[in-house]
Amino acid sequence: MKVVERFPYRVKMYEHVEIPMPDGCRLAARIWLPETAERYPVPAILEYIPYRKRDMTRLRDSITHPYLAGHGYACVRVDLRGSGESDGVLVDQYRQRELDDGVAVIHWLAEQPWCDGNVGMMGISWGGFNALQIASLAPPQLKAVVSACSTDDLYLDNMHYMGGCLLTDNLSEATTMFSVNTCPPDPALVGERWRDMWMQRLRGSGLWLDTWLRHQRRDKYWEHGSVSQRYEDIQCPVMLVGGWADGYTNAIFRLLEHLKVPRQGLIGPWGHKYPHMGAPGPAIGFLQETLRWWDHWLKGQDTGIVDEPILRAWMQDSVPPTTRYLERPGRWVGEKHWPAPDILETAYPLDATRILMAGEPPCPGDETVEIQSPLSVGLFAGKWCSYTYAPDLPHDQREEDGGALVFESAPLQQDLEILGAPCVELELSCSQPVAMVAARLSDVAPDGKATRVTYGLFNLTHRDSHAEPEPLVPGRCYRVRVPMNYIGQNFPAGHRLRLSLSTSYWALAWPPPRPVRIRVYPAASRLFLPERAPRPEDHDIRFERPEGARPTRIRTVEPPEHNWLVHRDLALDESVLEVIKDDGLKYFEAIDMEVASRTWNWYRYREDDHRSLQGETRTERIFRRGNWSVRTATRTLLSADTEYFYIHAELDAWEGDNRVFSENWQRKIPRDHL
């Protein structure tokens, strides 16, 4: 990334500003302004998240917000109620209080002497979610939104459930928030009341996993905050940003289709990152692109942004499989409309082992094929949403396909490109009333290496509805459509397509309560691919190199460690997937503070025993300055039998060497067609 030292406007920064809410609560903000803003007011850009402006997002904020402020915007980074130095307690995601507070912040911003009354909202992940949700409340001062790595549907595409299947990210995200929500404010900013604020959070934030696990089907809990319930409520222009390695990219296509306001989609090869820091690369000049967006919608300037295609996406080239990439080769392509009329869904029939290409005859007869997958299928699946902190992308699919039904094409006679959501239509029967299917589409090179391109999960009890699941009748035939995640991918001539089907996908998703055997009728099943031909105008899509302001100075005191490890004890037939995300101990020079954040995850099973499955997460956070030292530790254990999920959770907090808080939770939650 190119560091920009000089901007059109000199910037001043306010480290801590308190924004009053109507009920008397005060939210903590960090603000960057052009020095001339109080004489010549400018539009404001709000980023509104719970991830501690003081330290947790300080590095990212230092790159992004001074850059935008240096180009004539008031950038305001606000911690949600109950996070950072803001008052109150945070008890769940996207509740009405959070959204009402966001509207109040926008009103406050528009009234400041340095703001001209126009406000934009930007955010990634949580901040992208609530930007859409607050836009649906239509505060008149909100003129445009940039929403990255977010979704319009909290049940359909979030870290909790996928296709009606329980993601283990539900556990890891709940534990992350368990840890973040119980961190203290900085005494240097809030004074002696820091301890009372901290204790209030420790006692009141609660166990979010308990809440999320009590809503295993699509119900009113998930409808709140899902803008897909009323797309027409969003009245301002929206830029939607994501990456093929991220977990939220499907929503971009739904929003492009259903929103009625000016909108644009931008999808690169990245994981859960802003594109100017995007990994896998190539990263792009995203801040320059957002300036084109803000200058048009907040300042009324003609920047040419509205002339861009409605969708600009990275068409990925074929690559050998590996769990991390520095770069994903490919090229940019564009679509003027979405859905795109020139992208054609092509159906490919199946037979016992093959994906039948055009003109290939099927095998004679109505042969069926069966699979009961071992629990090892999925150990090399990677993470549902790649944060690029570790080798968290899927490994060579040959490691997985021994426990799956595999259908493979003949070598392609010419390049094949897809842009959209592949899916597979299956006729099948099951041995149990609760079952799932994991479908994977892979690119198989001439040397046999198989790179997963996309995948989908589907709880077969949700075949008619995510809101009203119904058990299967063992032995009865059903016709189901299993959608896979949207993707842009080139399959080169000479490579093969591979479709793999399994009855479990641990540890990415929680398997059914009992082993399941599925019988598939290939002659009545088909693979659908959204095929797109290359176009000359694609070559016109280009982005500048990434730029940003100078990052804040951070010194590494203890080094980080990020890794994924698979442990196999063949004597006991036990397997453990261990995920380490240790950011080390860092010293923030500007605030004279040491901060540590460490997370460990273990996903276990024994033999083929579905009752042996366990997910365990632990976290540790440390904050130190001089004689002030605080540490928190959490542990969450999730297990299940055939009827219930069981949660055991622990929270401990220390001030210096003294443990000042400890609480344990035990929960038993019925399985609901899961």
C-alpha positions in Angstrom: 0.0 0.0 0.0 1.2 3.5 -0.9 1.4 5.7 2.2 0.1 9.2 1.4 1.8 11.9 3.4 0.1 15.1 2.0 -3.5 15.6 1.4 -5.6 18.5 -0.1 -6.7 19.3 3.5 -4.7 19.3 6.7 -6.3 17.0 9.3 -6.8 17.3 13.0 -7.9 14.4 15.2 -10.0 14.4 18.4 -9.1 11.2 20.3 -12.3 11.1 22.5 -15.6 12.8 22.0 -18.8 11.9 23.8 -22.0 11.9 21.8 -25.2 12.3 23.9 -28.1 9.9 23.2 -31.7 10.9 24.0 -31.8 8.7 27.1 -28.7 10.3 28.6 -26.3 7.6 27.5 -23.1 8.8 25.9 -21.3 7.1 23.0 -17.6 7.4 22.5 -16.2 8.7 19.2 -12.9 9.4 17.6 -13.1 12.2 15.0 -10.9 13.3 12.1 -11.6 16.7 10.5 -10.2 19.0 7.9 -8.7 21.9 9.8 -10.9 24.3 7.9 -14.2 22.4 8.6 -15.5 24.7 11.2 -15.3 27.6 8.8 -16.2 25.6 5.7 -18.4 22.6 6.8 -18.0 19.3 5.0 -20.0 16.1 4.8 -19.6 13.5 7.6 -18.8 9.8 7.2 -19.8 7.5 10.1 -18.4 4.1 11.0 -20.3 2.5 13.9 -19.1 -0.7 15.4 -18.3 -2.4 18.8 -14.7 -3.2 18.2 -13.0 -0.6 20.4 -11.8 2.5 18.6 -9.1 3.0 21.2 -7.1 -0.1 20.4 -8.8 -3.0 18.5 -9.4 -1.1 15.2 -6.8 1.6 15.8 -4.4 0.4 13.1 -7.1 0.1 10.4 -8.7 3.4 11.4 -5.4 5.2 11.2 -5.0 4.2 7.5 -8.6 4.9 6.5 -10.1 7.8 8.3 -7.3 10.4 8.0 -7.1 9.6 4.3 -10.8 10.4 3.8 -10.6 13.5 6.1 -7.6 14.7 4.1 -9.9 14.8 1.1 -12.5 16.9 2.7 -14.7 14.8 5.0 -15.4 14.6 8.7 -14.7 11.0 9.6 -16.3 9.8 12.8 -15.6 6.3 14.3 -18.2 5.5 17.0 -18.2 2.6 19.5 -21.6 1.0 20.1 -23.3 1.4 23.4 -21.6 -1.0 25.8 -18.3 -1.2 23.9 -15.0 0.7 24.1 -15.5 3.9 26.2 -19.2 4.2 25.4 -21.7 3.9 28.3 -24.0 0.9 28.8 -24.0 -2.8 28.1 -24.1 -4.6 24.7 -26.5 -7.6 25.0 -26.8 -8.8 21.3 -26.3 -7.8 17.7 -28.4 -5.3 15.8 -31.1 -4.8 18.4 -33.4 -1.8 18.0 -31.5 0.2 20.7 -28.4 -0.1 18.5 -30.2 1.1 15.4 -32.0 4.0 17.2 -28.6 5.1 18.7 -27.2 5.1 15.2 -30.0 7.3 13.9 -29.4 9.7 16.9 -25.7 9.8 16.0 -26.5 10.8 12.4 -28.8 13.6 13.7 -26.0 14.8 16.0 -23.4 14.8 13.2 -25.7 16.8 10.9 -26.1 19.5 13.5 -22.3 20.0 14.2 -20.8 23.3 13.0 -18.2 21.3 11.0 -20.8 19.3 9.1 -22.8 20.6 6.1 -25.7 18.4 7.0 -24.9 15.5 4.6 -23.9 12.2 6.2 -22.6 8.9 4.7 -22.2 5.6 6.5 -19.5 3.0 5.8 -18.6 -0.2 7.5 -17.3 -3.7 7.2 -18.9 -6.7 8.8 -20.9 -5.4 11.8 -20.6 -1.9 10.5 -21.7 -3.0 7.0 -24.7 -4.7 8.6 -25.9 -1.8 10.6 -25.2 0.6 7.8 -27.9 -1.2 5.7 -30.2 -1.6 8.7 -30.0 2.1 9.6 -30.4 3.1 5.9 -33.7 1.1 6.0 -34.9 3.5 8.8 -34.3 6.3 6.3 -32.9 9.2 8.4 -33.1 12.2 6.1 -29.5 13.2 6.6 -28.1 9.9 5.5 -27.4 10.4 1.8 -25.3 7.2 0.8 -23.8 4.0 2.2 -20.8 1.8 1.6 -21.4 -1.6 3.1 -18.7 -4.2 3.0 -18.8 -7.9 3.9 -22.4 -7.7 5.2 -25.8 -9.3 4.5 -29.4 -8.5 3.9 -30.6 -11.6 5.7 -29.4 -12.6 9.2 -30.6 -16.2 8.8 -29.7 -17.0 5.2 -26.2 -15.6 5.1 -24.6 -15.1 8.4 -22.1 -16.9 10.7 -25.0 -18.7 12.5 -26.7 -21.0 10.0 -26.2 -21.9 6.3 -28.9 -23.7 4.4 -30.5 -24.5 7.7 -27.3 -26.1 9.0 -25.6 -24.9 12.2 -22.2 -23.4 11.4 -19.4 -23.8 14.0 -18.7 -20.1 13.3 -21.8 -19.6 15.4 -19.7 -20.8 18.4 -16.5 -19.0 17.5 -18.2 -15.7 16.8 -20.2 -15.9 20.0 -17.0 -16.5 22.0 -15.3 -13.6 20.3 -18.1 -11.3 21.3 -18.2 -12.9 24.8 -14.6 -11.7 25.1 -15.0 -8.3 23.4 -18.1 -7.3 25.3 -16.4 -7.9 28.7 -13.3 -5.7 28.1 -12.9 -2.6 30.2 -12.9 1.1 29.0 -9.6 3.0 29.2 -9.3 4.8 32.6 -7.2 7.5 30.8 -10.5 8.5 29.0 -13.3 7.7 31.4 -11.5 8.2 34.7 -12.3 6.4 37.9 -15.7 5.2 36.7 -13.9 2.7 34.4 -14.2 -0.1 37.0 -18.0 0.4 37.5 -18.5 0.4 33.7 -16.4 -2.8 33.4 -18.3 -4.6 36.1 -21.6 -3.7 34.5 -20.4 -5.3 31.3 -19.1 -8.4 33.0 -22.4 -8.9 34.8 -24.8 -7.9 32.0 -23.6 -8.7 28.5 -24.6 -12.4 28.8 -24.0 -15.5 26.8 -24.9 -14.8 23.2 -24.5 -18.4 22.1 -27.4 -19.3 24.3 -29.6 -16.8 22.4 -28.5 -17.7 18.9 -28.8 -21.5 19.5 -32.4 -21.1 20.6 -33.4 -19.9 17.1 -32.4 -22.8 14.8 -35.1 -22.0 12.3 -35.9 -18.8 10.5 -38.2 -16.9 12.8 -39.0 -13.3 13.9 -35.7 -13.1 15.8 -33.8 -13.3 12.5 -36.3 -11.2 10.6 -35.4 -8.1 12.7 -32.4 -6.4 11.1 -32.8 -8.4 7.9 -33.4 -5.7 5.3 -34.5 -8.4 2.9 -37.9 -8.2 4.6 -38.4 -4.7 3.1 -35.9 -3.7 0.5 -38.0 -0.7 -0.5 -37.3 0.9 2.9 -33.7 1.7 1.8 -34.0 5.1 0.1 -30.3 6.1 -0.4 -27.6 4.9 -2.8 -25.7 1.8 -1.7 -22.2 0.5 -2.6 -21.9 -3.2 -1.8 -18.4 -4.7 -1.3 -17.2 -8.2 -0.8 -14.7 -10.9 -1.7 -14.9 -14.5 -3.0 -13.2 -15.8 0.2 -15.6 -13.9 2.5 -18.7 -15.5 3.9 -21.2 -12.8 3.0 -20.8 -12.3 -0.7 -24.1 -13.9 -1.7 -26.0 -11.0 -0.3 -24.5 -8.6 -2.8 -26.3 -10.3 -5.7 -29.7 -10.2 -3.9 -29.3 -6.6 -3.0 -28.3 -5.6 -6.6 -31.4 -7.4 -7.8 -34.0 -6.1 -5.3 -32.9 -2.6 -4.2 -34.6 0.2 -6.2 -32.0 2.9 -5.4 -28.7 3.6 -7.3 -26.4 0.7 -6.3 -23.1 -0.9 -7.2 -21.4 -4.2 -6.4 -17.7 -4.7 -6.1 -16.3 -8.2 -5.5 -12.6 -9.1 -5.4 -10.6 -12.2 -4.5 -10.4 -11.0 -0.8 -11.4 -12.5 2.5 -13.0 -10.5 5.3 -11.1 -7.3 4.6 -11.5 -3.8 3.2 -10.2 -4.0 -0.4 -7.4 -1.5 0.1 -6.0 -4.1 2.6 -7.5 -7.0 0.7 -6.0 -10.5 0.9 -5.6 -12.7 -1.0 -4.6 -9.9 -3.4 -4.6 -8.0 -5.6 -5.7 -5.3 -3.2 -7.1 -2.2 -5.0 -7.3 1.6 -4.5 -10.6 1.2 -2.5 -10.3 4.5 -0.7 -10.0 6.3 -4.0 -13.0 4.4 -5.2 -15.0 5.4 -2.1 -14.0 9.0 -2.7 -15.5 8.9 -6.1 -18.7 7.5 -4.4 -18.8 10.1 -1.6 -17.9 13.0 -3.9 -20.8 12.2 -6.1 -23.5 11.5 -3.5 -22.4 13.8 -0.7 -20.8 16.7 -2.7 -22.7 16.5 -6.0 -19.5 16.2 -8.1 -19.4 14.3 -11.4 -16.8 11.6 -10.7 -18.0 9.1 -13.3 -18.8 6.6 -10.6 -22.4 6.2 -11.7 -21.2 5.3 -15.2 -19.5 2.1 -13.9 -21.1 -1.3 -14.3 -23.6 -2.2 -11.6 -21.3 -5.1 -10.8 -17.5 -5.3 -11.0 -16.1 -8.7 -10.1 -12.8 -10.5 -10.1 -13.0 -13.5 -12.5 -10.6 -15.9 -10.8 -8.1 -18.0 -12.8 -7.4 -21.6 -12.0 -4.9 -22.2 -9.2 -3.4 -25.2 -7.4 -5.0 -25.9 -4.0 -3.5 -24.4 -0.9 -4.7 -23.0 2.4 -3.4 -19.5 1.8 -2.7 -17.3 -1.3 -0.8 -14.1 -1.5 -2.5 -13.4 -4.8 -5.4 -14.9 -6.8 -4.7 -14.4 -10.5 -7.6 -13.3 -12.7 -9.1 -10.2 -14.3 -11.9 -7.8 -13.7 -15.3 -8.2 -15.4 -18.4 -6.1 -15.4 -22.1 -6.4 -15.7 -24.4 -3.5 -16.5 -27.5 -5.2 -15.1 -28.1 -7.8 -12.4 -29.5 -10.4 -13.0 -27.4 -10.3 -16.1 -29.3 -11.4 -19.2 -26.2 -12.8 -21.0 -25.3 -15.2 -18.1 -27.0 -18.5 -19.0 -27.8 -21.2 -16.5 -26.7 -24.5 -18.2 -27.9 -27.9 -16.9 -25.5 -30.8 -16.9 -27.0 -34.3 -16.3 -25.3 -36.8 -13.9 -24.9 -40.5 -14.1 -23.3 -42.9 -11.6 -19.9 -41.2 -11.6 -19.9 -38.5 -14.2 -21.0 -35.0 -15.0 -22.2 -35.3 -18.6 -21.0 -32.7 -21.0 -22.9 -31.7 -24.2 -23.5 -34.8 -26.4 -22.2 -37.4 -23.9 -24.6 -40.3 -23.5 -25.5 -41.5 -20.0 -24.9 -45.0 -18.8 -27.8 -47.3 -19.5 -30.2 -48.1 -16.7 -31.4 -46.3 -13.6 -28.4 -46.9 -11.3 -28.4 -45.4 -7.8 -25.4 -44.4 -5.7 -25.2 -44.2 -1.9 -23.0 -42.5 0.6 -22.6 -42.4 4.4 -19.7 -40.0 5.0 -17.2 -40.3 7.8 -17.0 -37.4 10.2 -13.5 -36.7 8.8 -15.0 -35.1 5.7 -14.6 -31.3 6.3 -11.4 -31.3 8.4 -9.7 -29.7 5.4 -12.7 -27.4 4.5 -11.2 -24.2 5.9 -13.2 -21.5 7.5 -16.8 -20.5 6.5 -15.5 -16.9 6.3 -11.8 -16.4 5.7 -10.2 -13.6 7.8 -6.8 -14.4 6.2 -5.3 -14.5 9.7 -4.2 -18.1 9.2 -4.1 -20.8 6.6 -7.9 -20.9 6.6 -8.8 -21.7 3.0 -9.7 -25.2 1.8 -7.0 -27.7 1.2 -6.6 -30.1 -1.7 -10.1 -31.7 -2.1 -8.6 -35.2 -2.7 -8.2 -35.2 1.1 -12.1 -35.0 1.4 -13.4 -36.9 -1.6 -12.8 -40.4 -0.3 -15.8 -39.9 2.0 -18.1 -38.4 -0.7 -20.0 -39.2 -3.8 -17.9 -37.9 -6.7 -19.2 -36.9 -10.2 -16.6 -35.8 -12.6 -16.6 -34.4 -16.1 -14.4 -35.4 -19.0 -11.6 -32.9 -19.7 -13.0 -29.6 -20.9 -12.5 -29.0 -24.6 -12.4 -25.2 -24.1 -12.3 -22.7 -21.2 -15.5 -22.5 -19.2 -16.3 -19.4 -17.1 -19.0 -19.0 -14.5 -20.3 -15.9 -12.6 -23.2 -16.6 -10.3 -24.5 -19.3 -8.0 -24.0 -22.9 -9.1 -26.5 -25.4 -7.7 -27.3 -29.1 -7.9 -30.8 -30.5 -8.2 -30.9 -34.0 -6.6 -33.4 -36.8 -6.3 -32.6 -38.7 -3.2 -33.8 -40.7 -0.2 -32.3 -40.8 3.3 -32.0 -43.4 6.1 -32.8 -40.9 8.9 -35.5 -38.2 9.5 -32.8 -35.5 10.0 -30.1 -35.2 7.3 -27.9 -32.7 5.5 -26.1 -32.5 2.2 -22.8 -30.7 1.6 -22.2 -30.0 -2.1 -18.8 -29.0 -3.4 -17.7 -27.9 -6.9 -14.0 -28.3 -7.6 -11.5 -27.6 -10.4 -9.5 -30.7 -11.1 -6.1 -30.1 -12.9 -4.5 -32.7 -15.2 -2.2 -33.8 -12.3 -5.3 -34.7 -10.2 -5.1 -31.8 -7.7 -8.5 -30.6 -6.8 -9.2 -26.9 -5.8 -12.6 -26.2 -4.2 -14.3 -23.4 -6.2 -17.5 -23.1 -4.2 -19.8 -25.2 -2.0 -23.2 -25.2 -0.3 -24.8 -26.8 2.7 -28.5 -27.8 3.0 -30.5 -29.2 5.9 -32.9 -31.5 4.1 -35.6 -31.0 6.8 -35.7 -27.4 5.5 -36.5 -28.5 1.9 -39.8 -26.6 1.8 -39.1 -23.8 4.3 -36.4 -22.5 6.7 -39.3 -21.3 8.9 -41.2 -24.6 9.1 -38.8 -27.6 8.8 -40.3 -31.1 8.6 -38.6 -34.5 9.2 -37.9 -36.7 6.3 -39.6 -40.1 5.9 -36.8 -42.6 5.7 -36.7 -44.3 2.3 -39.1 -41.8 0.6 -37.8 -40.0 -2.5 -37.4 -36.2 -2.4 -36.4 -33.7 -5.0 -34.2 -30.9 -3.6 -32.2 -28.0 -4.9 -28.9 -27.3 -3.1 -27.6 -23.8 -3.9 -23.8 -23.1 -3.7 -22.2 -19.8 -3.0 -21.8 -17.3 -5.8 -18.5 -17.3 -7.5 -16.6 -16.0 -10.5 -14.2 -18.7 -11.8 -12.4 -19.8 -15.0 -12.0 -23.5 -15.6 -9.3 -24.0 -18.2 -9.4 -26.4 -21.2 -8.0 -29.7 -20.2 -9.3 -29.5 -16.6 -12.3 -31.4 -15.2 -15.3 -30.3 -13.2 -15.9 -32.3 -10.0 -19.1 -32.3 -7.9 -18.8 -33.9 -4.5 -21.6 -34.8 -2.2 -21.3 -35.7 1.5 -23.6 -36.3 4.4 -21.6 -34.2 6.9 -19.0 -31.4 6.7 -17.4 -31.2 10.2 -15.9 -29.0 11.5 -17.4 -26.3 9.3 -20.9 -27.3 10.2 -22.5 -29.4 12.9 -23.6 -32.8 11.5 -27.1 -34.4 12.1 -27.8 -36.2 15.3 -27.2 -39.7 13.8 -25.1 -41.1 10.9 -27.1 -40.8 7.7 -27.0 -42.8 4.5 -28.2 -41.0 1.4 -29.2 -42.7 -1.9 -29.0 -40.5 -4.9 -30.7 -41.1 -8.3 -28.2 -39.6 -10.8 -30.4 -40.0 -13.9 -32.9 -37.6 -12.2 -30.3 -35.2 -10.9 -28.5 -32.2 -12.5 -25.7 -29.7 -12.0 -26.5 -26.1 -13.0 -23.7 -23.6 -13.9 -24.2 -19.9 -14.5 -22.0 -19.6 -17.6 -20.6 -16.3 -18.9 -18.6 -15.6 -22.1 -15.7 -13.2 -21.9 -16.3 -9.7 -23.4 -14.0 -7.1 -24.8 -15.4 -4.3 -22.6 -14.2 -6.2 -19.5 -10.7 -4.9 -20.3 -11.9 -1.3 -19.6 -12.3 -2.1 -15.8 -9.3 -0.9 -13.8 -8.5 0.3 -10.3 -5.8 2.4 -8.9 -3.1 1.0 -6.6 -4.1 1.0 -2.9 -3.4 4.1 -0.9 -3.9 5.0 2.7 -2.7 7.4 5.5 0.4 6.5 7.5 -0.4 3.7 9.9 -0.2 4.3 13.6 3.0 3.0 15.3 2.7 -0.4 16.9 5.6 -2.4 18.4 5.4 -6.2 18.7 6.3 -7.2 22.3 5.3 -10.9 21.9 5.0 -12.4 18.4 1.7 -13.6 16.9 0.9 -17.2 16.0 -1.8 -18.2 13.5 -2.2 -21.8 12.5 -4.6 -24.7 11.7 -3.6 -28.1 12.9 -5.2 -31.5 12.3 -4.3 -34.1 15.0 -5.1 -37.8 14.4 -4.8 -40.4 17.2 -5.1 -43.6 15.2 -4.9 -45.8 18.3 -8.0 -44.2 19.9 -9.5 -43.1 16.6 -9.8 -39.5 17.8 -9.4 -36.4 15.6 -9.0 -32.8 16.6 -8.9 -29.7 14.4 -7.0 -27.0 16.3 -7.2 -23.4 15.2 -4.9 -20.8 16.7 -5.4 -17.1 16.4 -2.9 -15.4 18.7 -2.3 -11.8 17.7 0.5 -11.5 20.2 1.2 -8.7 22.6 1.4 -5.3 21.0 2.5 -1.8 22.3 0.5 1.1 21.0 2.8 4.1 21.2 0.1 6.8 20.8 -1.8 5.6 23.9 1.1 4.1 25.8 -0.8 0.7 26.2 0.1 -2.9 25.7 -2.8 -5.0 24.3 -3.0 -8.8 23.7 -5.7 -10.8 22.0 -5.6 -14.6 21.8 -8.1 -17.2 20.7 -7.9 -21.0 20.5 -10.4 -23.3 19.0 -10.7 -27.1 19.1 -13.2 -29.3 17.2 -13.2 -32.9 18.2 -14.8 -36.2 17.4 -14.2 -39.9 18.1 -14.7 -42.8 15.6 -18.0 -42.3 13.8 -19.8 -41.3 17.0 -22.0 -38.1 16.4 -22.4 -37.8 20.1 -18.7 -37.3 20.6 -18.6 -34.0 18.7 -17.3 -31.1 20.7 -16.4 -27.5 19.8 -14.3 -25.6 22.4 -13.1 -22.0 22.3 -10.9 -20.1 24.7 -9.9 -16.4 24.6 -7.6 -14.2 26.6 -7.3 -10.4 26.4 -4.8 -8.2 28.2 -4.6 -4.4 28.7 -1.6 -2.8 30.5 -0.3 0.7 31.1 2.0 1.3 34.0 0.5 -0.1 37.2 -2.9 -0.7 35.5 -3.3 -4.2 34.3 -6.5 -6.0 33.3 -7.0 -9.5 31.9 -10.1 -11.4 30.9 -10.4 -15.1 29.9 -13.4 -17.0 28.4 -14.1 -20.6 27.7 -17.1 -22.1 25.8 -17.7 -25.8 25.3 -20.5 -26.9 22.9 -21.5 -30.6 22.7 -24.7 -32.5 21.7 -26.5 -35.8 21.9 -29.3 -36.9 19.7 -31.9 -34.6 21.4 -30.0 -31.6 22.9 -27.2 -29.2 22.6 -25.2 -28.5 25.8 -23.3 -25.3 26.5 -20.8 -24.9 29.3 -19.2 -21.4 29.5 -16.8 -19.6 31.8 -15.9 -16.0 32.2 -13.1 -14.8 34.5 -11.5 -11.3 35.0 -8.4 -10.1 36.8 -7.3 -6.7 37.9 -3.6 -7.1 38.5 -3.1 -10.5 40.2 -6.6 -10.4 41.8 -9.5 -12.2 40.2 -12.3 -9.8 40.5 -15.1 -11.6 38.6 -16.0 -15.2 37.8 -19.2 -16.7 36.3 -20.2 -20.1 34.9 -23.1 -21.0 32.6 -24.7 -24.4 31.9 -27.4 -24.6 29.2 -29.4 -27.4 27.6 -31.2 -26.5 24.4 -33.3 -28.9 22.3 -32.2 -29.7 18.8 -34.8 -28.4 16.3 -34.6 -30.5 13.1 -30.9 -30.1 13.3 
